[in-house]
Structure formats: C-alpha cells, structure tokens
Amino acid sequence: MRFVARSQPVSEPEFLKMLILEPLYDIVGRLLPFEVMDATFMRRALVGLLLLTPMTAAAGVQVVTHRMAFFSDAISHSVFTGLALGILFAVHPHWTLPLFALLVGLGIVAVQRRTGLSADTVIGVFFSAAIAFGLAIISREPGLARELQRVIYGDILTLTDAEIMGTAVLLLVLTGFLIFGFNHLLYIGVNADLAQAHQVRVAAYQYTFAGLLALLVVLSVRAVGMLLVTAMLIVPAAAARNLSRSAGAMFWWAQVIAVSSAIAGLLISAQDTVRTATGATIVLIMSVWFAVGAIVAGLRRRGGG
C-alpha cells in the first residue's frame, strides 16, 4: 500500500514572502555584491530603507514648506507613550503605536483649526502632554524602561518581513495621495486662506497629510529611533532646497539625497572598521549633503544666479 505525502498548506504571509520578498532580497544582493550584503537581515534592512526614504524625502518637502518640523518631533516623542500603553494593557505595540500617533497627529490639526492658536503653540501642548503621559506610565511601571530603548535608538537591522510589507503599503498610499495633492499641499503651505478661496479642500488635505505623516514617523522610529526621526524628514528637504530652484527640483533632489544616504549609511555602518549605528550614519551623510548644498547656495548668491 503506497502513501502519498501531502505538502503542508502555505499561509498567506509565507506565500507573499516567497512570491515578493525573497526575490526582492535576491535582486538587492545581486545589485550590491558586497560581502556585508550576504546576510538576509542586511538585504531586508536595505529594502526597508529603499521603501522608507522616498517617503521621508517626499513628506519632508511638505514638512519644510508647512514649517511642521516640530509636528514630526511631537509625533516621534508620542511613540514611546504608545509603546508604554501597549505593554501596560497587554495590547501588541504594533497596534498602539500607530493608533496613538494618529490620535496625536489628527488632534493637533483639529485643535489648531478650531482655536486659531499658532501651530507651534498647539504642537507644544500636545508634545508636552504626550511626554508627560508617557513618563507617568513609566513611573508606575519601572520595567518598561528597557523596552523604550528600542524606540529611542531604533534598529533597522531587526526589521521584519511584516514591517517591510507594511512599509510598502504605506508607500503606495502616500504616493497616491501626493500624486493628486502635492501642488495643493504646497499651495496650502504658502497661504491656506488663499487656497481655501480657490476651492482647495484645505481641511481634508491637512487631516490626511497629518495622518499619513504620523504613520510614517512611527515606521521611521523603528528604523532610526525617536531622536533622529525629524532629521530623516528635514535634512534631505533642507539640503534639496539649497540645491534647487523650483519645488519640482526640490522634490527630486530630496529623493536623491535620502536614498543615496540610506544606501551609503547602511554599507558604511556595517564595515568592521566603522561599526556605527546605521540610523546615525545615514543622518550624518545627509548632513554632509546639507553642507554641500549650503556651499552651493552661497556661491550661487555671490554670483547672482
């Protein structure tokens, strides 16, 4: 009597990994044939950065235009409160982090629109409240302090396949939103009242962008840590502004700066002679770009160009 072995059914996440992620990791390894890229976790980290940095560059252009640097800082500091809440109530932080960040981001926009207070004032209030709330939770649960180290410093090398897929989904959503709303967002950043007078749905764009930016900050915290999230958004856009003469050129320069810094930062930080934190190395390279841009802008002003 013969028995035929049945193969185990492949779960949907495993199927997606075999169909999409593993071939993608293989392509990355072939394009960058360095010894450090032999490890799967390095390939996974690079794919994560190649998905994340185009978003931070694109969103950063709008953040600089809308003067929202303090906004991203408030969201990033609210992340550790979301983590503390998840641990305290036995809910997975993958749920509590984005939910609390969304609450803070949308709350800032709502209060600003309804009170007429300046953006800095409203953000400062939410920033302070989120930090105080998180510290209050931590003071009651001292054991949470260890868990917060991952939020403070981040680690792109421990990125999971599920987080890669989540980052890819957010990239698709944010790209679709910016394709249709990039110019409107720039218009709102320059003069929201004038944009409203020209039938631009200011509130819808502000709420949507704030929500997407909050989710992007959460993903960025996982990669570079709470302390460097704002740099990921601001530095490429600021450097791009020095190197460009139009909003379109600023967008593409920001992409070049962010992506090239991510690739170089990951490779350099993995060298035996360097061994620095990946997120910090990436931001340092972005800062070099900014210095170059500042020099170019200074020369351009001297030449009257």
VENMOWO-V114338 format. One record per residue. N is the residue number from 0. RES is the residue in three letters. PHI is phi as a letter, one per 40 degrees, with the letter a starting at -180 (999 if undefined). OMEGA is omega in whole degrees, 0 to 359 (NA if undefined). Layout:
N_RES_PHI_OMEGA, N_RES_PHI_OMEGA
This chain:
0_MET_999_184, 1_ARG_b_178, 2_PHE_b_178, 3_VAL_b_181, 4_ALA_c_177, 5_ARG_c_178, 6_SER_c_179, 7_GLN_c_178, 8_PRO_c_181, 9_VAL_c_180, 10_SER_c_182, 11_GLU_c_177, 12_PRO_d_179, 13_GLU_c_179, 14_PHE_c_179, 15_LEU_c_179, 16_LYS_c_181, 17_MET_c_185, 18_LEU_c_188, 19_ILE_b_191, 20_LEU_c_183, 21_GLU_c_174, 22_PRO_c_179, 23_LEU_c_177, 24_TYR_c_180, 25_ASP_c_179, 26_ILE_c_179, 27_VAL_c_179, 28_GLY_c_180, 29_ARG_c_181, 30_LEU_c_179, 31_LEU_b_186, 32_PRO_c_177, 33_PHE_b_182, 34_GLU_c_182, 35_VAL_c_182, 36_MET_c_178, 37_ASP_c_182, 38_ALA_c_181, 39_THR_c_183, 40_PHE_c_176, 41_MET_c_178, 42_ARG_c_178, 43_ARG_c_179, 44_ALA_c_180, 45_LEU_c_177, 46_VAL_d_178, 47_GLY_d_179, 48_LEU_c_179, 49_LEU_c_174, 50_LEU_c_187, 51_LEU_c_187, 52_THR_c_173, 53_PRO_c_178, 54_MET_c_180, 55_THR_c_178, 56_ALA_c_181, 57_ALA_c_179, 58_ALA_c_181, 59_GLY_c_176, 60_VAL_d_179, 61_GLN_c_179, 62_VAL_c_179, 63_VAL_c_180, 64_THR_c_182, 65_HIS_c_182, 66_ARG_f_185, 67_MET_b_181, 68_ALA_d_180, 69_PHE_c_178, 70_PHE_c_181, 71_SER_c_177, 72_ASP_c_179, 73_ALA_c_179, 74_ILE_c_182, 75_SER_c_180, 76_HIS_c_176, 77_SER_c_183, 78_VAL_c_182, 79_PHE_c_174, 80_THR_c_176, 81_GLY_c_177, 82_LEU_c_180, 83_ALA_c_178, 84_LEU_c_180, 85_GLY_c_180, 86_ILE_c_182, 87_LEU_c_184, 88_PHE_b_177, 89_ALA_f_175, 90_VAL_b_183, 91_HIS_d_180, 92_PRO_d_177, 93_HIS_c_176, 94_TRP_c_186, 95_THR_c_180, 96_LEU_c_180, 97_PRO_c_181, 98_LEU_c_180, 99_PHE_c_178, 100_ALA_c_176, 101_LEU_c_179, 102_LEU_d_180, 103_VAL_c_183, 104_GLY_c_180, 105_LEU_c_178, 106_GLY_c_178, 107_ILE_c_180, 108_VAL_c_182, 109_ALA_c_182, 110_VAL_c_179, 111_GLN_c_182, 112_ARG_c_185, 113_ARG_c_183, 114_THR_b_183, 115_GLY_g_177, 116_LEU_c_179, 117_SER_c_182, 118_ALA_d_181, 119_ASP_c_181, 120_THR_c_181, 121_VAL_c_180, 122_ILE_c_179, 123_GLY_c_179, 124_VAL_c_180, 125_PHE_c_178, 126_PHE_d_181, 127_SER_c_181, 128_ALA_c_180, 129_ALA_c_179, 130_ILE_c_181, 131_ALA_c_179, 132_PHE_c_179, 133_GLY_c_179, 134_LEU_c_178, 135_ALA_c_179, 136_ILE_c_182, 137_ILE_c_181, 138_SER_c_177, 139_ARG_c_182, 140_GLU_b_184, 141_PRO_d_181, 142_GLY_c_181, 143_LEU_c_185, 144_ALA_d_180, 145_ARG_c_182, 146_GLU_c_184, 147_LEU_c_179, 148_GLN_c_179, 149_ARG_c_179, 150_VAL_c_183, 151_ILE_c_187, 152_TYR_b_182, 153_GLY_g_177, 154_ASP_a_181, 155_ILE_c_183, 156_LEU_c_179, 157_THR_b_179, 158_LEU_c_181, 159_THR_b_177, 160_ASP_c_179, 161_ALA_c_179, 162_GLU_c_175, 163_ILE_c_180, 164_MET_c_177, 165_GLY_c_178, 166_THR_c_179, 167_ALA_c_179, 168_VAL_c_179, 169_LEU_c_177, 170_LEU_c_178, 171_LEU_c_182, 172_VAL_c_182, 173_LEU_c_178, 174_THR_c_178, 175_GLY_c_180, 176_PHE_c_183, 177_LEU_c_177, 178_ILE_d_182, 179_PHE_c_188, 180_GLY_b_185, 181_PHE_d_182, 182_ASN_c_178, 183_HIS_c_178, 184_LEU_c_176, 185_LEU_c_179, 186_TYR_c_179, 187_ILE_c_180, 188_GLY_c_180, 189_VAL_c_181, 190_ASN_a_184, 191_ALA_c_181, 192_ASP_c_179, 193_LEU_c_177, 194_ALA_c_178, 195_GLN_c_179, 196_ALA_c_179, 197_HIS_c_172, 198_GLN_g_174, 199_VAL_c_180, 200_ARG_c_187, 201_VAL_d_183, 202_ALA_c_181, 203_ALA_c_179, 204_TYR_c_181, 205_GLN_c_180, 206_TYR_c_182, 207_THR_c_181, 208_PHE_c_179, 209_ALA_c_179, 210_GLY_c_180, 211_LEU_c_179, 212_LEU_c_178, 213_ALA_c_178, 214_LEU_c_179, 215_LEU_c_179, 216_VAL_c_179, 217_VAL_d_178, 218_LEU_c_181, 219_SER_c_177, 220_VAL_c_179, 221_ARG_c_184, 222_ALA_c_188, 223_VAL_b_179, 224_GLY_g_184, 225_MET_c_186, 226_LEU_c_188, 227_LEU_b_183, 228_VAL_c_182, 229_THR_c_178, 230_ALA_c_179, 231_MET_c_180, 232_LEU_c_191, 233_ILE_c_190, 234_VAL_c_178, 235_PRO_c_180, 236_ALA_c_179, 237_ALA_c_177, 238_ALA_c_180, 239_ALA_c_179, 240_ARG_c_178, 241_ASN_c_185, 242_LEU_c_188, 243_SER_b_180, 244_ARG_b_179, 245_SER_a_180, 246_ALA_c_179, 247_GLY_c_179, 248_ALA_c_178, 249_MET_c_179, 250_PHE_c_185, 251_TRP_c_175, 252_TRP_c_178, 253_ALA_c_177, 254_GLN_c_181, 255_VAL_c_183, 256_ILE_c_184, 257_ALA_c_184, 258_VAL_c_180, 259_SER_c_179, 260_SER_c_179, 261_ALA_c_181, 262_ILE_c_181, 263_ALA_c_181, 264_GLY_c_179, 265_LEU_c_182, 266_LEU_c_182, 267_ILE_c_183, 268_SER_c_182, 269_ALA_c_181, 270_GLN_c_181, 271_ASP_c_181, 272_THR_c_182, 273_VAL_b_177, 274_ARG_f_176, 275_THR_c_177, 276_ALA_c_185, 277_THR_c_182, 278_GLY_c_180, 279_ALA_c_180, 280_THR_c_179, 281_ILE_c_182, 282_VAL_c_177, 283_LEU_c_178, 284_ILE_c_175, 285_MET_d_180, 286_SER_c_175, 287_VAL_c_175, 288_TRP_d_180, 289_PHE_c_178, 290_ALA_c_178, 291_VAL_c_179, 292_GLY_c_179, 293_ALA_c_178, 294_ILE_c_179, 295_VAL_c_180, 296_ALA_c_178, 297_GLY_c_178, 298_LEU_c_181, 299_ARG_c_179, 300_ARG_c_179, 301_ARG_c_180, 302_GLY_c_180, 303_GLY_g_182, 304_GLY_c_NA
